[in-house]
Amino acid sequence: GLETAVYLSLFSPVDTYLNEAAETNDEKLSSQTEAIIQNKPQSSKNYQLLVQAVNADLKWLVTNGNANSIDTSV
């Protein structure tokens, strides 16, 4: 469902096995959010990076018409 799609968008590493089944690059999962969580220290100076990553990873919700907008806070 939608909850699973959002979860995978936010927490899928670049090398996820799910990318083996993708037919195009647009279908491949590569989470900016996951990359920041794994590679940056958890500090207030990285909050804005995390917000930007979440917005980028969930942009497809607006593009596909599943949502009118996304409001992100960390």
Contacts in CASP RR format, 6 or more apart in sequence:
PFRMAT RR
TARGET T0000
AUTHOR 0000-0000-0000
METHOD contacts of the structure
MODEL  1
GLETAVYLSLFSPVDTYLNEAAETNDEKLSSQTEAIIQNKPQSSKNYQLL
VQAVNADLKWLVTNGNANSIDTSV
2 66 0 8 1.000
6 58 0 8 1.000
6 61 0 8 1.000
8 18 0 8 1.000
8 29 0 8 1.000
9 29 0 8 1.000
9 31 0 8 1.000
9 57 0 8 1.000
9 58 0 8 1.000
9 60 0 8 1.000
10 31 0 8 1.000
10 33 0 8 1.000
10 34 0 8 1.000
10 54 0 8 1.000
10 57 0 8 1.000
10 58 0 8 1.000
11 31 0 8 1.000
11 33 0 8 1.000
11 34 0 8 1.000
11 37 0 8 1.000
12 18 0 8 1.000
12 29 0 8 1.000
12 30 0 8 1.000
12 31 0 8 1.000
12 34 0 8 1.000
13 31 0 8 1.000
13 34 0 8 1.000
13 35 0 8 1.000
13 38 0 8 1.000
14 30 0 8 1.000
14 31 0 8 1.000
14 35 0 8 1.000
16 29 0 8 1.000
18 29 0 8 1.000
19 28 0 8 1.000
19 29 0 8 1.000
19 30 0 8 1.000
22 28 0 8 1.000
22 29 0 8 1.000
31 53 0 8 1.000
31 57 0 8 1.000
32 52 0 8 1.000
32 53 0 8 1.000
32 56 0 8 1.000
32 57 0 8 1.000
33 50 0 8 1.000
33 53 0 8 1.000
33 54 0 8 1.000
33 57 0 8 1.000
35 53 0 8 1.000
36 46 0 8 1.000
36 49 0 8 1.000
36 50 0 8 1.000
36 53 0 8 1.000
37 50 0 8 1.000
40 46 0 8 1.000
40 49 0 8 1.000
47 74 0 8 1.000
50 74 0 8 1.000
51 72 0 8 1.000
51 73 0 8 1.000
51 74 0 8 1.000
54 70 0 8 1.000
54 72 0 8 1.000
54 74 0 8 1.000
55 70 0 8 1.000
55 72 0 8 1.000
58 70 0 8 1.000
58 72 0 8 1.000
59 70 0 8 1.000
60 66 0 8 1.000
61 67 0 8 1.000
61 70 0 8 1.000
62 68 0 8 1.000
62 69 0 8 1.000
62 70 0 8 1.000
END
